[in-house]
Amino acid sequence: MKPRLHISVYGSGMGHAARMVALARRLSLPTCFSSWGEGKEYIEEEGYKVFEVPAVDIEWSEQGRMAIKKTVTKLPKNFYSFVYQVLVERKLMLRTNSSVVISDSRLSAIVAAYSLGLPSLLVTNQLRIAMPLEESAVQSFIERSAAELLGPFWSLADEVIAPDLPPPYTISERTLLGLSSVKKKIRFAGFLASKPSATEEEVERARRLLEIEGKAVYAQISGPRPTKRWFLNLLLAAAPLVKGATIIISMGEPGKEGMRKSRNIRLLYWNEMFDATMVLSDLVISRGGHSTIARSVLAEKPMVLVPIAYHGEQMSNAKKASSLGVARFLNPVGLTPKAVAEAITQALDDENMKDKARELAGLSSKLDPFSLIGDLIALHSAQSTHLKPYASP
């Protein structure tokens, strides 16, 4: 009897949802999702059933930054929402007769599965919350102490899977490594994404539709919705300053169609030609989201990364990608369109970045996270006592 999956997805932005949808497609097992916000919208757009759960998230300012004070003030409410999440997840798991739970960065789903005696797999690139400040010994101590307190709860999962490269190439090393309570469980599976694939005809069709001559730069406006406008405005101002290249900007709005053209700018609401666009592009511009970095590496594309201001995880991801030589990191605080344009121009001519991107892509190709997770699901579902006849929810 096939395992029945309950996949619980962190709903801020679409990166978590994208990699879980990719996993569900590869596994082809009966699956129900739970999420909220942009993640829920993405999963629904991809044709899957998704149940809405209460959001537990950080706050954002009108300037597209992480709002630290608002986030701290909201902690009591988030704690209540977390407890409610656990109750909702338990109810959904029982309602759908789930036999295996996969949680993408959702502690509530791990706790709910454990309380029901269901096997669970945790997929995450963040076990340690990176503080949105400059790194220091005091900050490192606080981050580590908080992470160790949560570690035993994360360890309730039967498996902890890092969708990342093994050290020393781990993009999310600051938020994954060095936790004594979890480190023995972590499996470095590789990037949970597929290398973009497009035929010559598809690439040429995209090139014609986008009216591209010469070099192309693909800019992905990803992340929580309140952070997108600032990044979009920055790129729209920077693009005309870049000579000899077309800037393709996807606003990341699922379900919306259309394209606007102006000089060297191609503005898309949603990119239906993602694989072809990645193949034809010479450079990728994005935030510091782990999934976007992963897909760019798999596509062998160098990057210019502009993390969300004061977003500790994205800042650390971008800095690590820069230290590996595959990206240029730009601090968003005080960033100007001229500085972005200069970084784009320099990156387009940087052969070392291109070589490093190919090198990391080669390392990634040796790992098969989809097969690993499939094997782990089979192993734990065989031990599960919750296999009942499947009933569609």
MOBEL-V200492 format. One record per residue. RES is the residue in one letter. SS is DSSP state (H for helix, E for strand, L for the rest). OMEGA is omega in degrees with one decimal (* if undefined). Layout:
res={RES | RES}
ss={SS | SS}
omega={OMEGA | OMEGA}
//
This chain:
res={M | K | P | R | L | H | I | S | V | Y | G | S | G | M | G | H | A | A | R | M | V | A | L | A | R | R | L | S | L | P | T | C | F | S | S | W | G | E | G | K | E | Y | I | E | E | E | G | Y | K | V | F | E | V | P | A | V | D | I | E | W | S | E | Q | G | R | M | A | I | K | K | T | V | T | K | L | P | K | N | F | Y | S | F | V | Y | Q | V | L | V | E | R | K | L | M | L | R | T | N | S | S | V | V | I | S | D | S | R | L | S | A | I | V | A | A | Y | S | L | G | L | P | S | L | L | V | T | N | Q | L | R | I | A | M | P | L | E | E | S | A | V | Q | S | F | I | E | R | S | A | A | E | L | L | G | P | F | W | S | L | A | D | E | V | I | A | P | D | L | P | P | P | Y | T | I | S | E | R | T | L | L | G | L | S | S | V | K | K | K | I | R | F | A | G | F | L | A | S | K | P | S | A | T | E | E | E | V | E | R | A | R | R | L | L | E | I | E | G | K | A | V | Y | A | Q | I | S | G | P | R | P | T | K | R | W | F | L | N | L | L | L | A | A | A | P | L | V | K | G | A | T | I | I | I | S | M | G | E | P | G | K | E | G | M | R | K | S | R | N | I | R | L | L | Y | W | N | E | M | F | D | A | T | M | V | L | S | D | L | V | I | S | R | G | G | H | S | T | I | A | R | S | V | L | A | E | K | P | M | V | L | V | P | I | A | Y | H | G | E | Q | M | S | N | A | K | K | A | S | S | L | G | V | A | R | F | L | N | P | V | G | L | T | P | K | A | V | A | E | A | I | T | Q | A | L | D | D | E | N | M | K | D | K | A | R | E | L | A | G | L | S | S | K | L | D | P | F | S | L | I | G | D | L | I | A | L | H | S | A | Q | S | T | H | L | K | P | Y | A | S | P}
ss={L | L | L | L | E | E | E | E | E | L | L | L | L | L | H | H | H | H | H | H | H | H | H | H | H | H | H | L | L | L | E | E | E | E | E | L | H | H | H | H | H | H | H | H | H | L | L | L | L | E | E | E | L | L | L | L | L | L | L | E | L | L | L | L | L | E | L | H | H | H | H | H | H | L | H | H | H | H | H | H | H | H | H | H | H | H | H | H | H | H | H | H | H | H | H | L | L | L | L | E | E | E | E | E | L | L | H | H | H | H | H | H | H | H | H | H | L | L | E | E | E | E | E | L | L | L | L | L | L | L | L | L | L | L | L | L | H | H | H | H | H | H | H | H | H | H | H | H | H | H | H | H | H | H | L | L | L | L | E | E | E | E | L | L | L | L | L | L | L | L | L | L | H | H | H | H | L | L | L | L | L | L | L | L | L | E | E | E | L | L | L | L | L | L | L | L | L | L | L | H | H | H | H | H | H | H | H | H | H | L | L | L | L | L | E | E | E | E | E | E | L | L | L | L | H | H | H | H | H | H | H | H | H | H | H | H | H | H | H | L | L | L | L | L | E | E | E | E | E | E | L | L | L | L | L | L | L | L | E | E | E | E | L | L | E | E | E | E | L | L | L | L | L | H | H | H | H | H | H | H | L | L | E | E | E | E | L | L | L | H | H | H | H | H | H | H | H | H | L | L | L | L | E | E | E | L | L | L | L | L | L | H | H | H | H | H | H | H | H | H | H | H | H | L | L | L | E | E | E | L | L | L | L | L | L | L | H | H | H | H | H | H | H | H | H | H | H | H | L | L | H | H | H | H | H | H | H | H | H | H | H | H | H | H | H | L | L | L | H | H | H | H | H | H | H | H | H | H | H | H | H | H | H | L | L | L | L | L | L | L | L | L | L}
omega={-177.3 | 173.3 | 175.7 | -172.8 | 166.9 | -177.3 | -177.1 | -168.3 | 172.3 | -166.8 | 179.9 | -173.3 | -176.8 | -177.0 | 179.2 | -179.1 | -177.5 | -177.7 | 177.1 | 174.8 | 177.5 | 178.5 | -179.4 | 179.6 | -178.3 | -177.3 | 179.7 | 177.6 | 174.4 | -170.5 | 167.4 | -179.6 | 166.4 | -179.1 | 176.3 | 171.5 | -177.2 | 178.5 | 178.2 | 179.9 | -178.9 | -178.4 | 178.1 | 179.8 | 178.6 | 171.3 | -179.1 | 173.9 | -179.5 | 177.3 | -179.5 | 176.2 | 179.9 | -179.3 | 168.7 | -170.6 | 174.3 | -177.2 | -177.8 | 179.5 | 178.4 | 178.3 | 178.8 | -179.8 | 171.6 | -179.7 | -171.3 | -177.6 | 179.3 | 179.9 | 179.5 | 179.9 | -176.2 | -176.2 | 178.7 | 179.2 | 179.7 | 177.6 | 176.8 | -179.6 | 178.7 | 179.2 | 178.5 | 176.6 | -179.7 | -179.3 | 179.3 | -179.7 | 177.3 | -178.8 | -179.5 | -179.9 | 177.8 | -177.1 | -176.3 | -179.4 | -178.0 | 177.9 | 177.1 | 179.1 | 172.6 | -179.7 | 172.6 | 174.0 | -179.6 | -179.6 | -178.6 | 179.9 | 177.6 | 179.5 | -179.8 | 179.7 | -179.8 | -178.9 | 179.7 | -177.9 | 178.9 | 174.4 | -178.2 | 176.0 | 176.7 | 173.9 | -177.0 | 171.4 | -179.1 | 172.3 | -177.3 | -178.9 | 180.0 | -178.4 | -174.6 | -179.3 | 175.7 | -177.0 | 178.1 | -180.0 | 180.0 | -180.0 | 179.8 | 179.1 | -179.7 | 179.9 | -177.5 | -178.8 | 178.9 | -179.1 | 179.5 | 176.8 | -180.0 | -175.3 | 179.8 | 178.7 | 174.6 | -176.8 | 173.4 | 176.5 | 178.3 | 178.7 | 174.1 | -173.2 | 175.7 | 179.8 | -169.5 | 176.2 | 177.6 | 176.6 | 6.6 | -175.8 | -176.4 | 179.5 | -175.7 | -174.4 | -177.7 | -176.7 | -177.8 | -167.7 | 169.5 | 179.5 | -174.8 | -175.8 | -174.7 | -166.3 | -179.6 | -178.1 | -171.0 | 170.8 | 176.8 | -170.4 | -170.8 | -176.2 | -178.4 | -179.4 | -179.7 | 175.6 | 179.2 | -177.2 | 178.9 | 178.0 | 177.4 | 179.9 | 179.3 | 179.2 | -179.8 | 177.0 | 177.8 | 179.4 | 178.6 | -177.9 | -178.9 | 179.2 | -177.7 | 171.8 | -177.4 | -175.7 | 179.9 | 177.9 | -179.8 | -179.7 | -178.0 | 178.1 | -175.9 | 178.4 | 177.6 | -174.3 | -179.4 | -178.0 | -170.4 | -173.0 | -179.8 | -177.8 | 178.4 | 179.9 | 178.6 | -178.6 | 177.9 | 178.0 | -177.4 | -172.6 | -179.1 | -179.9 | 179.7 | -177.5 | 173.9 | 179.2 | 175.0 | -179.8 | 178.8 | -176.6 | 174.0 | -177.5 | 175.4 | 178.8 | -177.5 | 176.2 | 179.8 | -178.7 | 176.4 | 179.5 | 174.8 | 179.9 | 176.9 | -177.0 | -178.3 | -178.6 | 172.3 | -173.4 | -178.8 | 173.1 | 178.4 | -175.0 | 178.0 | -178.4 | -172.0 | -177.1 | -179.7 | 179.5 | 178.3 | -179.0 | -175.2 | -176.7 | 178.4 | -175.0 | 176.7 | 173.8 | 178.9 | 172.8 | 179.4 | 179.8 | -175.0 | -177.1 | -179.9 | 176.5 | -179.7 | -177.9 | 177.4 | 177.6 | 179.8 | 178.7 | 179.8 | -178.3 | 170.7 | -172.4 | 162.6 | -173.1 | 178.6 | -176.7 | 171.0 | -177.4 | 178.5 | 175.7 | -171.2 | -178.3 | -179.3 | 178.4 | -177.9 | 175.7 | -177.7 | 179.4 | 179.3 | 177.1 | 177.3 | -179.5 | 176.5 | 175.6 | -177.9 | -175.2 | 168.6 | -179.5 | 176.7 | 176.8 | -175.4 | -177.8 | 179.9 | -177.2 | -178.9 | 176.0 | 179.4 | 179.8 | 177.6 | 180.0 | 179.0 | 178.8 | 178.3 | -179.0 | 180.0 | -178.4 | 179.8 | -178.7 | -174.6 | -179.0 | 179.1 | 177.6 | 179.3 | 178.2 | 179.5 | 177.9 | 177.6 | 179.7 | 179.3 | 177.7 | 177.2 | 176.7 | -178.8 | -176.1 | -179.6 | -178.8 | -179.8 | -176.3 | -178.4 | 178.5 | 179.4 | -179.1 | 176.9 | 178.5 | -179.7 | 176.4 | 179.7 | -179.6 | -174.9 | 177.9 | 178.1 | -179.9 | -176.0 | 176.9 | -173.1 | 179.3 | 177.6 | 177.8 | -176.0 | 175.0 | -178.7 | -177.9 | *}
//
